[in-house]
Amino acid sequence: MRRRQRVRYIKASDGTRLAWAESGDGPLVVKAANWLTHLEYEWESPLWKHWIQFFSEHCRFVRYDERGCGMSDWEVGTLSVDQWTDDLESIIDAAQPNGPVTLLGMSQGAAACISYAVRHPERVARMILYGGYAHGALKRGTPLAESAYRAMLDLTRVAWGHDNATFRQLFTSRFIPEGSHEQLNWFNELCLKSTAGEVAARLFEARALLNVEDLLPKVARRR
């Protein structure tokens, strides 16, 4: 990639250190944090490189590692939609936008974008939401799926950092079931580089408990 990124650090509202990066020039696009990122490691990622390259060539692209992950503090503190929204707000403030920003929300990052847009409709030009959801896996009323999810939580706590990569391969397959050999191997390594097992379990559980259904009509009315 022709352009490099600049990595910086800020303190979140509760004092947690967050790492954020920017690359490219133009209108500001801020990507809300999603599952398992590492600002430096994903720069040449077979999964993320094309995303980063596209936005960096057309925009001033801002990303950050969520609390508990990547280059941000692994001491996570509170995990909730409200805290994730506070963190997104801190990153946007640090980026010092000249006007309303475009928010990119992928997976659980969509919930933070929606919540931020409800808090600050005047600061959001548009949202790009991809693979987002209003209810986490433990808030959907599906007992069998909830049991499977809780089993994955238990395995995450005890098997995440072991030398045997069998569990991580199972975990990776949930996220990129049709991934290439290169992509699967990269994601397996990302699991180890991005966080610790107990923290991963907390992050995994927090996503399953989110519920932003009540915010959806508020976004629609404010647009």
C-alpha positions in Angstrom: 0.0 0.0 0.0 1.3 3.4 -1.0 0.2 5.2 2.2 1.2 4.4 5.7 -0.9 5.0 8.8 -0.3 7.0 11.9 -1.1 5.3 15.2 -1.9 7.4 18.2 -3.3 6.9 21.7 -6.0 8.5 23.7 -7.7 8.0 27.1 -11.3 6.9 27.0 -13.9 8.4 29.4 -13.0 5.9 32.1 -9.2 6.2 31.6 -8.7 3.1 29.4 -6.0 3.7 26.7 -7.3 3.3 23.2 -5.1 3.0 20.1 -6.4 4.6 16.9 -5.0 5.1 13.4 -5.6 7.3 10.4 -4.6 7.0 6.8 -5.5 8.8 3.6 -6.9 12.2 2.9 -10.4 13.5 2.1 -13.8 13.3 3.8 -13.6 11.7 7.2 -14.8 8.1 7.6 -14.6 6.5 11.1 -14.9 2.8 11.5 -16.3 1.7 14.8 -14.4 -1.1 16.4 -15.5 -4.7 15.8 -14.4 -8.2 16.8 -10.6 -8.8 17.0 -8.6 -6.1 15.4 -4.9 -5.1 15.6 -4.1 -1.8 13.9 -0.6 -2.9 12.8 -1.2 -6.6 12.1 -4.2 -6.1 9.9 -2.5 -3.5 7.7 -1.3 -6.3 5.4 -4.1 -8.7 6.3 -5.6 -11.0 3.6 -9.0 -10.2 5.2 -8.8 -6.5 5.8 -6.2 -5.0 3.5 -8.6 -4.4 0.6 -11.0 -2.5 2.9 -8.3 -0.4 4.4 -6.8 0.3 1.0 -10.1 1.3 -0.6 -11.1 3.8 2.2 -7.5 5.2 2.5 -7.4 6.0 -1.2 -10.7 7.9 -1.2 -11.1 9.2 2.4 -9.3 10.1 5.6 -9.9 6.7 7.2 -9.9 6.4 11.0 -9.9 3.0 12.8 -9.2 2.0 16.4 -8.7 -1.2 18.4 -11.5 -1.6 20.9 -10.8 -1.8 24.6 -9.4 -5.3 25.4 -8.0 -5.8 22.0 -5.0 -5.2 19.7 -2.9 -2.2 20.7 -5.5 -0.8 23.1 -5.5 -1.7 26.8 -6.4 -5.3 27.6 -7.8 -4.3 30.9 -11.2 -3.7 29.5 -13.3 -2.2 32.4 -17.0 -1.9 31.4 -18.3 -3.6 28.3 -21.6 -2.3 27.0 -23.1 -0.5 24.1 -23.0 2.7 26.1 -19.2 2.3 26.8 -18.5 1.4 23.2 -20.4 4.5 22.1 -18.3 6.6 24.6 -15.2 5.1 23.0 -16.4 5.9 19.5 -17.1 9.4 20.6 -13.6 9.8 22.1 -12.0 8.6 18.9 -14.1 11.0 16.8 -13.3 13.9 19.1 -9.6 13.0 18.8 -9.8 13.0 15.0 -11.1 16.6 15.2 -13.6 16.5 12.2 -14.4 19.6 10.3 -18.1 18.7 10.1 -20.4 15.7 10.2 -18.6 12.4 9.7 -19.4 9.1 7.9 -19.6 6.1 10.3 -18.7 2.6 9.2 -20.2 0.0 11.4 -19.4 -3.7 10.9 -20.8 -6.5 13.1 -21.2 -5.2 16.6 -19.7 -1.9 15.5 -23.1 -1.1 13.9 -24.6 -0.8 17.4 -22.1 1.8 18.5 -22.7 3.8 15.3 -26.5 3.7 15.8 -26.1 4.8 19.4 -23.7 7.6 18.5 -26.1 8.8 15.7 -28.9 9.0 18.3 -26.8 10.9 20.7 -25.3 13.3 18.1 -27.5 13.4 15.0 -25.9 16.7 13.9 -22.4 15.1 13.9 -23.3 12.2 11.5 -23.5 12.7 7.8 -24.3 9.1 7.0 -23.8 5.5 8.3 -22.5 2.5 6.3 -23.7 -0.6 8.2 -22.4 -4.1 7.2 -23.3 -7.3 9.0 -24.7 -5.5 12.0 -27.4 -6.7 14.3 -29.9 -5.2 16.8 -30.0 -8.2 19.2 -27.0 -10.2 20.4 -27.0 -14.0 20.2 -28.2 -14.3 23.8 -31.1 -11.9 23.2 -32.8 -13.6 20.3 -35.0 -16.2 22.2 -33.4 -19.2 20.5 -32.5 -21.7 23.3 -30.5 -24.1 21.2 -28.3 -21.3 19.7 -27.8 -19.8 23.1 -26.6 -23.1 24.5 -24.1 -23.4 21.6 -22.9 -19.8 22.2 -22.4 -20.4 25.9 -20.4 -23.5 25.1 -18.1 -21.4 22.9 -17.7 -18.9 25.7 -16.5 -21.6 28.1 -14.1 -23.0 25.5 -12.8 -19.5 24.8 -11.9 -19.1 28.5 -10.0 -22.3 28.8 -8.6 -23.1 25.3 -7.8 -19.7 23.6 -4.1 -19.5 24.2 -3.2 -23.2 24.1 -0.5 -24.5 21.6 -3.1 -26.7 20.0 -4.9 -24.6 17.5 -7.9 -26.8 17.1 -10.2 -24.5 19.1 -9.1 -21.4 17.3 -9.7 -23.2 14.0 -13.2 -23.9 15.1 -13.7 -20.4 16.3 -12.3 -18.9 13.0 -14.6 -21.1 11.0 -17.6 -19.3 12.6 -16.4 -16.0 11.2 -15.0 -16.9 7.8 -16.5 -20.4 6.9 -15.5 -20.1 3.3 -12.1 -18.5 3.9 -9.0 -19.5 2.0 -6.1 -21.4 3.7 -4.2 -18.1 4.0 -7.1 -16.2 5.5 -7.9 -19.0 8.0 -4.2 -19.1 9.1 -4.1 -15.3 9.5 -7.2 -15.2 11.6 -5.9 -18.0 13.8 -2.8 -15.9 14.5 -4.9 -12.8 15.0 -6.7 -14.5 17.9 -3.4 -14.9 19.7 -2.0 -11.4 18.8 -5.2 -9.4 19.6 -6.2 -10.5 23.1 -6.1 -13.0 25.9 -8.6 -15.8 26.5 -10.5 -14.4 29.4 -10.8 -11.0 27.8 -11.9 -12.6 24.5 -14.6 -14.4 26.4 -15.8 -11.2 28.0 -15.9 -9.4 24.6 -17.7 -12.4 23.0 -20.3 -12.4 25.8 -20.8 -8.6 25.7 -21.7 -8.8 22.0 -24.2 -11.5 22.7 -26.0 -9.3 25.3 -26.4 -6.1 23.3 -29.8 -4.9 22.3 -30.3 -1.6 20.4 -33.8 -2.3 19.0 -35.2 0.7 20.9 -32.7 3.0 19.2 -33.6 2.1 15.6 -36.7 4.2 15.2 -34.9 7.2 16.8 -32.3 7.1 14.0 -35.1 7.0 11.4 -36.9 10.0 12.9 -33.8 12.1 13.1 -32.6 11.5 9.5 
